Amino acid sequence: MAANAILSQSAVAARASVYVRELSLTDFRSYHRLRLALDGRSVVLTGDNGVGKTNLLEAISFLAPGQGLRRARLGAVTRIDADAGWAVAAAVDLPQSPGVATRLGTGLVAAEDGSLSDRRIVRIDGQQQTGTGRLAELLSVSWLTPEMDRLFLEGASGRRRFLDRLVLGFDAGHGRRVNAYEKAMRDRSRLLRDRGRSADPGWLDALEAAMAEHGVAVAAARCEMLSRLAAILEQRGDVFPVPLLALEGELEQWLADQRPAVEVEDAFCALLAASRQRDMEAGRALAGPHRTDMLAWHKPTGMPAADCSTGQQKAMLISIVLANARLLRTAGTPPLLLLDEVVAHLDAVRRAALFDEIEALGAQAWLTG
């Protein structure tokens, strides 16, 4: 560990059903070399600011697809003055292979000319994977960070990313569909920008069909996720307030009206075709799941989440993350929970409730404080 950082495994006594047994970092942020051996209980990291507590949580977040909990450029994660790239390796106990640790590794490797790739490699039990998607099939990682405290106040893009990460815990292919939709959307925007009214209609039709196919699948998965969350939130009378959640977007509204997915695809294709001139002038697509917003209200008062106090917003966010963890536990794969500076802002009652919830989930939590 970095100087003055303290690791404790006494916060929650029970051994988790999904946990990191070993963790190794190489040239990751402030860590030159680090190796931890763990026993399945939850972990509390304490120490002065700047000693590397959040860096350790970030390293674990790279055991999932994506850019980690800080959404940093992959090259920026490399330790200053490191000779090569960075690496994170872990031995993880999973329900699908009880008693036998699955070895996960990821990182950036320097090329022969010394430059770093902009894509991270992933190895599972020593076998290199073609992408990061396989990680989502094995393991779910959920996190809360201080940067997320403004989730209900800032733009819709952050709420979409938050929701998509929840979906990814149940549908490992969701990320690929989001990427496929966004690629088709970018290609369409480029074609409209470069060719204008002379753009090949057949080419536009094909790109819009791809947007419709992947976009409706993305919207349907988001709707299903919110439906699952609502059902499990209704079952609980926690000390954490229950939020009401809804999606705002064309596709989501059409799906909520019980229209078949094929019919929604056709309707979205027609909307895109009719919007070519408008989108060409705007330089981007003005309709689609890339503009969807996740709305939230404080259920006891009906107040929009954005108008609630900072403490209420934080508590609602915790409630959503815990509800998602319960869903994953029901599916047989409780997540690793990364909670950065969460406990410090809770009163004694909510702190005790959080620890009880973690133990009931069978999840290994990593907490900083």
Beta strands, then each sheet from edge to edge (+ up, - down):
strand 1: 6-8
strand 2: 19-28
strand 3: 31-37
strand 4: 43-46
strand 5: 87-93
strand 6: 102-107
strand 7: 121-124
strand 8: 127-128
strand 9: 141-144
strand 10: 243-248
strand 11: 293-298
strand 12: 303-304
strand 13: 336-339
strand 14: 365-368
sheet 1: 1+ 4- 14- 13- 9-
sheet 2: 3+ 2- 5+ 6- 7+ 8-
sheet 3: 10+ 11- 12+
end
